[in-house]
Amino acid sequence: MSYLTKERVSTFFNDFGGKATNTGSVEGQIALLTERINRISEHLQANKQDFSTHRGIMKLVGQRKRLLTYLSKQDLQGYRALIEKLGLRK
């Protein structure tokens, strides 16, 4: 995962989680998973028969879905703001 350097990860958590050291924030984790899903989706468009990567992206999507469900139950306004900021549901 050379596209996720320490600086890039810290900017995700800084932008979405409040502080760069707040790596446990749900918003930051969702943003990081979204970035990983987007990168893997680009890979899968070029390599359509890479089934093991397809399974990996499905696991990431499920994990992001669970975190989004948790966030929607805890902080509905934060959930809506995060979805708008990341451009998830259209």
Phi and psi restraints in degrees (range 20) as a CNS / XPLOR table:
assign (resid 1 and name C) (resid 2 and name N)
       (resid 2 and name CA) (resid 2 and name C) 1.0 -70.1 20.0 2
assign (resid 2 and name N) (resid 2 and name CA)
       (resid 2 and name C) (resid 3 and name N) 1.0 -17.5 20.0 2
assign (resid 2 and name C) (resid 3 and name N)
       (resid 3 and name CA) (resid 3 and name C) 1.0 -77.1 20.0 2
assign (resid 3 and name N) (resid 3 and name CA)
       (resid 3 and name C) (resid 4 and name N) 1.0 -13.8 20.0 2
assign (resid 3 and name C) (resid 4 and name N)
       (resid 4 and name CA) (resid 4 and name C) 1.0 -108.2 20.0 2
assign (resid 4 and name N) (resid 4 and name CA)
       (resid 4 and name C) (resid 5 and name N) 1.0 81.8 20.0 2
assign (resid 4 and name C) (resid 5 and name N)
       (resid 5 and name CA) (resid 5 and name C) 1.0 -80.0 20.0 2
assign (resid 5 and name N) (resid 5 and name CA)
       (resid 5 and name C) (resid 6 and name N) 1.0 169.3 20.0 2
assign (resid 5 and name C) (resid 6 and name N)
       (resid 6 and name CA) (resid 6 and name C) 1.0 -60.6 20.0 2
assign (resid 6 and name N) (resid 6 and name CA)
       (resid 6 and name C) (resid 7 and name N) 1.0 -38.6 20.0 2
assign (resid 6 and name C) (resid 7 and name N)
       (resid 7 and name CA) (resid 7 and name C) 1.0 -66.5 20.0 2
assign (resid 7 and name N) (resid 7 and name CA)
       (resid 7 and name C) (resid 8 and name N) 1.0 -40.9 20.0 2
assign (resid 7 and name C) (resid 8 and name N)
       (resid 8 and name CA) (resid 8 and name C) 1.0 -67.0 20.0 2
assign (resid 8 and name N) (resid 8 and name CA)
       (resid 8 and name C) (resid 9 and name N) 1.0 -41.7 20.0 2
assign (resid 8 and name C) (resid 9 and name N)
       (resid 9 and name CA) (resid 9 and name C) 1.0 -63.9 20.0 2
assign (resid 9 and name N) (resid 9 and name CA)
       (resid 9 and name C) (resid 10 and name N) 1.0 -42.0 20.0 2
assign (resid 9 and name C) (resid 10 and name N)
       (resid 10 and name CA) (resid 10 and name C) 1.0 -66.2 20.0 2
assign (resid 10 and name N) (resid 10 and name CA)
       (resid 10 and name C) (resid 11 and name N) 1.0 -32.5 20.0 2
assign (resid 10 and name C) (resid 11 and name N)
       (resid 11 and name CA) (resid 11 and name C) 1.0 -69.0 20.0 2
assign (resid 11 and name N) (resid 11 and name CA)
       (resid 11 and name C) (resid 12 and name N) 1.0 -35.8 20.0 2
assign (resid 11 and name C) (resid 12 and name N)
       (resid 12 and name CA) (resid 12 and name C) 1.0 -61.1 20.0 2
assign (resid 12 and name N) (resid 12 and name CA)
       (resid 12 and name C) (resid 13 and name N) 1.0 -47.7 20.0 2
assign (resid 12 and name C) (resid 13 and name N)
       (resid 13 and name CA) (resid 13 and name C) 1.0 -71.9 20.0 2
assign (resid 13 and name N) (resid 13 and name CA)
       (resid 13 and name C) (resid 14 and name N) 1.0 -27.9 20.0 2
assign (resid 13 and name C) (resid 14 and name N)
       (resid 14 and name CA) (resid 14 and name C) 1.0 -70.6 20.0 2
assign (resid 14 and name N) (resid 14 and name CA)
       (resid 14 and name C) (resid 15 and name N) 1.0 -41.6 20.0 2
assign (resid 14 and name C) (resid 15 and name N)
       (resid 15 and name CA) (resid 15 and name C) 1.0 -72.4 20.0 2
assign (resid 15 and name N) (resid 15 and name CA)
       (resid 15 and name C) (resid 16 and name N) 1.0 -41.8 20.0 2
assign (resid 15 and name C) (resid 16 and name N)
       (resid 16 and name CA) (resid 16 and name C) 1.0 -104.9 20.0 2
assign (resid 16 and name N) (resid 16 and name CA)
       (resid 16 and name C) (resid 17 and name N) 1.0 -27.4 20.0 2
assign (resid 16 and name C) (resid 17 and name N)
       (resid 17 and name CA) (resid 17 and name C) 1.0 -101.5 20.0 2
assign (resid 17 and name N) (resid 17 and name CA)
       (resid 17 and name C) (resid 18 and name N) 1.0 -7.2 20.0 2
assign (resid 17 and name C) (resid 18 and name N)
       (resid 18 and name CA) (resid 18 and name C) 1.0 105.7 20.0 2
assign (resid 18 and name N) (resid 18 and name CA)
       (resid 18 and name C) (resid 19 and name N) 1.0 -57.3 20.0 2
assign (resid 18 and name C) (resid 19 and name N)
       (resid 19 and name CA) (resid 19 and name C) 1.0 -129.4 20.0 2
assign (resid 19 and name N) (resid 19 and name CA)
       (resid 19 and name C) (resid 20 and name N) 1.0 156.6 20.0 2
assign (resid 19 and name C) (resid 20 and name N)
       (resid 20 and name CA) (resid 20 and name C) 1.0 -68.6 20.0 2
assign (resid 20 and name N) (resid 20 and name CA)
       (resid 20 and name C) (resid 21 and name N) 1.0 -25.5 20.0 2
assign (resid 20 and name C) (resid 21 and name N)
       (resid 21 and name CA) (resid 21 and name C) 1.0 -87.9 20.0 2
assign (resid 21 and name N) (resid 21 and name CA)
       (resid 21 and name C) (resid 22 and name N) 1.0 -5.0 20.0 2
assign (resid 21 and name C) (resid 22 and name N)
       (resid 22 and name CA) (resid 22 and name C) 1.0 -87.6 20.0 2
assign (resid 22 and name N) (resid 22 and name CA)
       (resid 22 and name C) (resid 23 and name N) 1.0 67.3 20.0 2
assign (resid 22 and name C) (resid 23 and name N)
       (resid 23 and name CA) (resid 23 and name C) 1.0 -77.4 20.0 2
assign (resid 23 and name N) (resid 23 and name CA)
       (resid 23 and name C) (resid 24 and name N) 1.0 -6.1 20.0 2
assign (resid 23 and name C) (resid 24 and name N)
       (resid 24 and name CA) (resid 24 and name C) 1.0 -92.7 20.0 2
assign (resid 24 and name N) (resid 24 and name CA)
       (resid 24 and name C) (resid 25 and name N) 1.0 -1.7 20.0 2
assign (resid 24 and name C) (resid 25 and name N)
       (resid 25 and name CA) (resid 25 and name C) 1.0 -68.2 20.0 2
assign (resid 25 and name N) (resid 25 and name CA)
       (resid 25 and name C) (resid 26 and name N) 1.0 138.5 20.0 2
assign (resid 25 and name C) (resid 26 and name N)
       (resid 26 and name CA) (resid 26 and name C) 1.0 -64.5 20.0 2
assign (resid 26 and name N) (resid 26 and name CA)
       (resid 26 and name C) (resid 27 and name N) 1.0 -40.3 20.0 2
assign (resid 26 and name C) (resid 27 and name N)
       (resid 27 and name CA) (resid 27 and name C) 1.0 -62.9 20.0 2
assign (resid 27 and name N) (resid 27 and name CA)
       (resid 27 and name C) (resid 28 and name N) 1.0 -42.4 20.0 2
assign (resid 27 and name C) (resid 28 and name N)
       (resid 28 and name CA) (resid 28 and name C) 1.0 -65.6 20.0 2
assign (resid 28 and name N) (resid 28 and name CA)
       (resid 28 and name C) (resid 29 and name N) 1.0 -40.3 20.0 2
assign (resid 28 and name C) (resid 29 and name N)
       (resid 29 and name CA) (resid 29 and name C) 1.0 -64.9 20.0 2
assign (resid 29 and name N) (resid 29 and name CA)
       (resid 29 and name C) (resid 30 and name N) 1.0 -39.9 20.0 2
assign (resid 29 and name C) (resid 30 and name N)
       (resid 30 and name CA) (resid 30 and name C) 1.0 -65.8 20.0 2
assign (resid 30 and name N) (resid 30 and name CA)
       (resid 30 and name C) (resid 31 and name N) 1.0 -41.3 20.0 2
assign (resid 30 and name C) (resid 31 and name N)
       (resid 31 and name CA) (resid 31 and name C) 1.0 -63.8 20.0 2
assign (resid 31 and name N) (resid 31 and name CA)
       (resid 31 and name C) (resid 32 and name N) 1.0 -40.6 20.0 2
assign (resid 31 and name C) (resid 32 and name N)
       (resid 32 and name CA) (resid 32 and name C) 1.0 -66.5 20.0 2
assign (resid 32 and name N) (resid 32 and name CA)
       (resid 32 and name C) (resid 33 and name N) 1.0 -42.2 20.0 2
assign (resid 32 and name C) (resid 33 and name N)
       (resid 33 and name CA) (resid 33 and name C) 1.0 -63.8 20.0 2
assign (resid 33 and name N) (resid 33 and name CA)
       (resid 33 and name C) (resid 34 and name N) 1.0 -38.4 20.0 2
assign (resid 33 and name C) (resid 34 and name N)
       (resid 34 and name CA) (resid 34 and name C) 1.0 -63.4 20.0 2
assign (resid 34 and name N) (resid 34 and name CA)
       (resid 34 and name C) (resid 35 and name N) 1.0 -40.7 20.0 2
assign (resid 34 and name C) (resid 35 and name N)
       (resid 35 and name CA) (resid 35 and name C) 1.0 -63.5 20.0 2
assign (resid 35 and name N) (resid 35 and name CA)
       (resid 35 and name C) (resid 36 and name N) 1.0 -43.9 20.0 2
assign (resid 35 and name C) (resid 36 and name N)
       (resid 36 and name CA) (resid 36 and name C) 1.0 -63.5 20.0 2
assign (resid 36 and name N) (resid 36 and name CA)
       (resid 36 and name C) (resid 37 and name N) 1.0 -41.4 20.0 2
assign (resid 36 and name C) (resid 37 and name N)
       (resid 37 and name CA) (resid 37 and name C) 1.0 -63.7 20.0 2
assign (resid 37 and name N) (resid 37 and name CA)
       (resid 37 and name C) (resid 38 and name N) 1.0 -41.4 20.0 2
assign (resid 37 and name C) (resid 38 and name N)
       (resid 38 and name CA) (resid 38 and name C) 1.0 -63.8 20.0 2
assign (resid 38 and name N) (resid 38 and name CA)
       (resid 38 and name C) (resid 39 and name N) 1.0 -42.6 20.0 2
assign (resid 38 and name C) (resid 39 and name N)
       (resid 39 and name CA) (resid 39 and name C) 1.0 -65.9 20.0 2
assign (resid 39 and name N) (resid 39 and name CA)
       (resid 39 and name C) (resid 40 and name N) 1.0 -42.1 20.0 2
assign (resid 39 and name C) (resid 40 and name N)
       (resid 40 and name CA) (resid 40 and name C) 1.0 -68.8 20.0 2
assign (resid 40 and name N) (resid 40 and name CA)
       (resid 40 and name C) (resid 41 and name N) 1.0 -33.5 20.0 2
assign (resid 40 and name C) (resid 41 and name N)
       (resid 41 and name CA) (resid 41 and name C) 1.0 -62.5 20.0 2
assign (resid 41 and name N) (resid 41 and name CA)
       (resid 41 and name C) (resid 42 and name N) 1.0 -40.0 20.0 2
assign (resid 41 and name C) (resid 42 and name N)
       (resid 42 and name CA) (resid 42 and name C) 1.0 -61.6 20.0 2
assign (resid 42 and name N) (resid 42 and name CA)
       (resid 42 and name C) (resid 43 and name N) 1.0 -41.5 20.0 2
assign (resid 42 and name C) (resid 43 and name N)
       (resid 43 and name CA) (resid 43 and name C) 1.0 -63.2 20.0 2
assign (resid 43 and name N) (resid 43 and name CA)
       (resid 43 and name C) (resid 44 and name N) 1.0 -42.7 20.0 2
assign (resid 43 and name C) (resid 44 and name N)
       (resid 44 and name CA) (resid 44 and name C) 1.0 -70.7 20.0 2
assign (resid 44 and name N) (resid 44 and name CA)
       (resid 44 and name C) (resid 45 and name N) 1.0 -26.2 20.0 2
assign (resid 44 and name C) (resid 45 and name N)
       (resid 45 and name CA) (resid 45 and name C) 1.0 -67.9 20.0 2
assign (resid 45 and name N) (resid 45 and name CA)
       (resid 45 and name C) (resid 46 and name N) 1.0 -32.5 20.0 2
assign (resid 45 and name C) (resid 46 and name N)
       (resid 46 and name CA) (resid 46 and name C) 1.0 -84.4 20.0 2
assign (resid 46 and name N) (resid 46 and name CA)
       (resid 46 and name C) (resid 47 and name N) 1.0 -28.5 20.0 2
assign (resid 46 and name C) (resid 47 and name N)
       (resid 47 and name CA) (resid 47 and name C) 1.0 -123.1 20.0 2
assign (resid 47 and name N) (resid 47 and name CA)
       (resid 47 and name C) (resid 48 and name N) 1.0 81.3 20.0 2
assign (resid 47 and name C) (resid 48 and name N)
       (resid 48 and name CA) (resid 48 and name C) 1.0 -68.7 20.0 2
assign (resid 48 and name N) (resid 48 and name CA)
       (resid 48 and name C) (resid 49 and name N) 1.0 -21.8 20.0 2
assign (resid 48 and name C) (resid 49 and name N)
       (resid 49 and name CA) (resid 49 and name C) 1.0 -102.9 20.0 2
assign (resid 49 and name N) (resid 49 and name CA)
       (resid 49 and name C) (resid 50 and name N) 1.0 20.4 20.0 2
assign (resid 49 and name C) (resid 50 and name N)
       (resid 50 and name CA) (resid 50 and name C) 1.0 -87.3 20.0 2
assign (resid 50 and name N) (resid 50 and name CA)
       (resid 50 and name C) (resid 51 and name N) 1.0 84.3 20.0 2
assign (resid 50 and name C) (resid 51 and name N)
       (resid 51 and name CA) (resid 51 and name C) 1.0 -75.2 20.0 2
assign (resid 51 and name N) (resid 51 and name CA)
       (resid 51 and name C) (resid 52 and name N) 1.0 -28.7 20.0 2
assign (resid 51 and name C) (resid 52 and name N)
       (resid 52 and name CA) (resid 52 and name C) 1.0 -69.8 20.0 2
assign (resid 52 and name N) (resid 52 and name CA)
       (resid 52 and name C) (resid 53 and name N) 1.0 -36.2 20.0 2
assign (resid 52 and name C) (resid 53 and name N)
       (resid 53 and name CA) (resid 53 and name C) 1.0 -69.7 20.0 2
assign (resid 53 and name N) (resid 53 and name CA)
       (resid 53 and name C) (resid 54 and name N) 1.0 -32.6 20.0 2
assign (resid 53 and name C) (resid 54 and name N)
       (resid 54 and name CA) (resid 54 and name C) 1.0 -62.9 20.0 2
assign (resid 54 and name N) (resid 54 and name CA)
       (resid 54 and name C) (resid 55 and name N) 1.0 -40.6 20.0 2
assign (resid 54 and name C) (resid 55 and name N)
       (resid 55 and name CA) (resid 55 and name C) 1.0 -64.8 20.0 2
assign (resid 55 and name N) (resid 55 and name CA)
       (resid 55 and name C) (resid 56 and name N) 1.0 -39.4 20.0 2
assign (resid 55 and name C) (resid 56 and name N)
       (resid 56 and name CA) (resid 56 and name C) 1.0 -63.5 20.0 2
assign (resid 56 and name N) (resid 56 and name CA)
       (resid 56 and name C) (resid 57 and name N) 1.0 -40.1 20.0 2
assign (resid 56 and name C) (resid 57 and name N)
       (resid 57 and name CA) (resid 57 and name C) 1.0 -68.9 20.0 2
assign (resid 57 and name N) (resid 57 and name CA)
       (resid 57 and name C) (resid 58 and name N) 1.0 -33.1 20.0 2
assign (resid 57 and name C) (resid 58 and name N)
       (resid 58 and name CA) (resid 58 and name C) 1.0 -65.6 20.0 2
assign (resid 58 and name N) (resid 58 and name CA)
       (resid 58 and name C) (resid 59 and name N) 1.0 -37.5 20.0 2
assign (resid 58 and name C) (resid 59 and name N)
       (resid 59 and name CA) (resid 59 and name C) 1.0 -65.8 20.0 2
assign (resid 59 and name N) (resid 59 and name CA)
       (resid 59 and name C) (resid 60 and name N) 1.0 -40.4 20.0 2
assign (resid 59 and name C) (resid 60 and name N)
       (resid 60 and name CA) (resid 60 and name C) 1.0 -66.2 20.0 2
assign (resid 60 and name N) (resid 60 and name CA)
       (resid 60 and name C) (resid 61 and name N) 1.0 -40.1 20.0 2
assign (resid 60 and name C) (resid 61 and name N)
       (resid 61 and name CA) (resid 61 and name C) 1.0 -63.9 20.0 2
assign (resid 61 and name N) (resid 61 and name CA)
       (resid 61 and name C) (resid 62 and name N) 1.0 -40.5 20.0 2
assign (resid 61 and name C) (resid 62 and name N)
       (resid 62 and name CA) (resid 62 and name C) 1.0 -65.0 20.0 2
assign (resid 62 and name N) (resid 62 and name CA)
       (resid 62 and name C) (resid 63 and name N) 1.0 -39.9 20.0 2
assign (resid 62 and name C) (resid 63 and name N)
       (resid 63 and name CA) (resid 63 and name C) 1.0 -65.9 20.0 2
assign (resid 63 and name N) (resid 63 and name CA)
       (resid 63 and name C) (resid 64 and name N) 1.0 -42.1 20.0 2
assign (resid 63 and name C) (resid 64 and name N)
       (resid 64 and name CA) (resid 64 and name C) 1.0 -64.4 20.0 2
assign (resid 64 and name N) (resid 64 and name CA)
       (resid 64 and name C) (resid 65 and name N) 1.0 -38.0 20.0 2
assign (resid 64 and name C) (resid 65 and name N)
       (resid 65 and name CA) (resid 65 and name C) 1.0 -63.4 20.0 2
assign (resid 65 and name N) (resid 65 and name CA)
       (resid 65 and name C) (resid 66 and name N) 1.0 -41.4 20.0 2
assign (resid 65 and name C) (resid 66 and name N)
       (resid 66 and name CA) (resid 66 and name C) 1.0 -64.5 20.0 2
assign (resid 66 and name N) (resid 66 and name CA)
       (resid 66 and name C) (resid 67 and name N) 1.0 -41.4 20.0 2
assign (resid 66 and name C) (resid 67 and name N)
       (resid 67 and name CA) (resid 67 and name C) 1.0 -66.5 20.0 2
assign (resid 67 and name N) (resid 67 and name CA)
       (resid 67 and name C) (resid 68 and name N) 1.0 -38.0 20.0 2
assign (resid 67 and name C) (resid 68 and name N)
       (resid 68 and name CA) (resid 68 and name C) 1.0 -66.2 20.0 2
assign (resid 68 and name N) (resid 68 and name CA)
       (resid 68 and name C) (resid 69 and name N) 1.0 -37.8 20.0 2
assign (resid 68 and name C) (resid 69 and name N)
       (resid 69 and name CA) (resid 69 and name C) 1.0 -63.8 20.0 2
assign (resid 69 and name N) (resid 69 and name CA)
       (resid 69 and name C) (resid 70 and name N) 1.0 -43.5 20.0 2
assign (resid 69 and name C) (resid 70 and name N)
       (resid 70 and name CA) (resid 70 and name C) 1.0 -60.7 20.0 2
assign (resid 70 and name N) (resid 70 and name CA)
       (resid 70 and name C) (resid 71 and name N) 1.0 -45.6 20.0 2
assign (resid 70 and name C) (resid 71 and name N)
       (resid 71 and name CA) (resid 71 and name C) 1.0 -65.3 20.0 2
assign (resid 71 and name N) (resid 71 and name CA)
       (resid 71 and name C) (resid 72 and name N) 1.0 -37.6 20.0 2
assign (resid 71 and name C) (resid 72 and name N)
       (resid 72 and name CA) (resid 72 and name C) 1.0 -66.4 20.0 2
assign (resid 72 and name N) (resid 72 and name CA)
       (resid 72 and name C) (resid 73 and name N) 1.0 -31.8 20.0 2
assign (resid 72 and name C) (resid 73 and name N)
       (resid 73 and name CA) (resid 73 and name C) 1.0 -77.2 20.0 2
assign (resid 73 and name N) (resid 73 and name CA)
       (resid 73 and name C) (resid 74 and name N) 1.0 -31.8 20.0 2
assign (resid 73 and name C) (resid 74 and name N)
       (resid 74 and name CA) (resid 74 and name C) 1.0 -86.5 20.0 2
assign (resid 74 and name N) (resid 74 and name CA)
       (resid 74 and name C) (resid 75 and name N) 1.0 -42.2 20.0 2
assign (resid 74 and name C) (resid 75 and name N)
       (resid 75 and name CA) (resid 75 and name C) 1.0 -146.6 20.0 2
assign (resid 75 and name N) (resid 75 and name CA)
       (resid 75 and name C) (resid 76 and name N) 1.0 90.9 20.0 2
assign (resid 75 and name C) (resid 76 and name N)
       (resid 76 and name CA) (resid 76 and name C) 1.0 -66.5 20.0 2
assign (resid 76 and name N) (resid 76 and name CA)
       (resid 76 and name C) (resid 77 and name N) 1.0 -39.4 20.0 2
assign (resid 76 and name C) (resid 77 and name N)
       (resid 77 and name CA) (resid 77 and name C) 1.0 -65.9 20.0 2
assign (resid 77 and name N) (resid 77 and name CA)
       (resid 77 and name C) (resid 78 and name N) 1.0 -41.7 20.0 2
assign (resid 77 and name C) (resid 78 and name N)
       (resid 78 and name CA) (resid 78 and name C) 1.0 -64.4 20.0 2
assign (resid 78 and name N) (resid 78 and name CA)
       (resid 78 and name C) (resid 79 and name N) 1.0 -37.4 20.0 2
assign (resid 78 and name C) (resid 79 and name N)
       (resid 79 and name CA) (resid 79 and name C) 1.0 -61.2 20.0 2
assign (resid 79 and name N) (resid 79 and name CA)
       (resid 79 and name C) (resid 80 and name N) 1.0 -48.8 20.0 2
assign (resid 79 and name C) (resid 80 and name N)
       (resid 80 and name CA) (resid 80 and name C) 1.0 -64.8 20.0 2
assign (resid 80 and name N) (resid 80 and name CA)
       (resid 80 and name C) (resid 81 and name N) 1.0 -38.7 20.0 2
assign (resid 80 and name C) (resid 81 and name N)
       (resid 81 and name CA) (resid 81 and name C) 1.0 -66.4 20.0 2
assign (resid 81 and name N) (resid 81 and name CA)
       (resid 81 and name C) (resid 82 and name N) 1.0 -40.8 20.0 2
assign (resid 81 and name C) (resid 82 and name N)
       (resid 82 and name CA) (resid 82 and name C) 1.0 -66.3 20.0 2
assign (resid 82 and name N) (resid 82 and name CA)
       (resid 82 and name C) (resid 83 and name N) 1.0 -42.0 20.0 2
assign (resid 82 and name C) (resid 83 and name N)
       (resid 83 and name CA) (resid 83 and name C) 1.0 -62.2 20.0 2
assign (resid 83 and name N) (resid 83 and name CA)
       (resid 83 and name C) (resid 84 and name N) 1.0 -41.5 20.0 2
assign (resid 83 and name C) (resid 84 and name N)
       (resid 84 and name CA) (resid 84 and name C) 1.0 -65.0 20.0 2
assign (resid 84 and name N) (resid 84 and name CA)
       (resid 84 and name C) (resid 85 and name N) 1.0 -41.9 20.0 2
assign (resid 84 and name C) (resid 85 and name N)
       (resid 85 and name CA) (resid 85 and name C) 1.0 -68.5 20.0 2
assign (resid 85 and name N) (resid 85 and name CA)
       (resid 85 and name C) (resid 86 and name N) 1.0 -38.4 20.0 2
assign (resid 85 and name C) (resid 86 and name N)
       (resid 86 and name CA) (resid 86 and name C) 1.0 -85.5 20.0 2
assign (resid 86 and name N) (resid 86 and name CA)
       (resid 86 and name C) (resid 87 and name N) 1.0 -15.4 20.0 2
assign (resid 86 and name C) (resid 87 and name N)
       (resid 87 and name CA) (resid 87 and name C) 1.0 72.9 20.0 2
assign (resid 87 and name N) (resid 87 and name CA)
       (resid 87 and name C) (resid 88 and name N) 1.0 36.5 20.0 2
assign (resid 87 and name C) (resid 88 and name N)
       (resid 88 and name CA) (resid 88 and name C) 1.0 -79.7 20.0 2
assign (resid 88 and name N) (resid 88 and name CA)
       (resid 88 and name C) (resid 89 and name N) 1.0 -118.4 20.0 2
assign (resid 88 and name C) (resid 89 and name N)
       (resid 89 and name CA) (resid 89 and name C) 1.0 -46.8 20.0 2
assign (resid 89 and name N) (resid 89 and name CA)
       (resid 89 and name C) (resid 90 and name N) 1.0 129.9 20.0 2
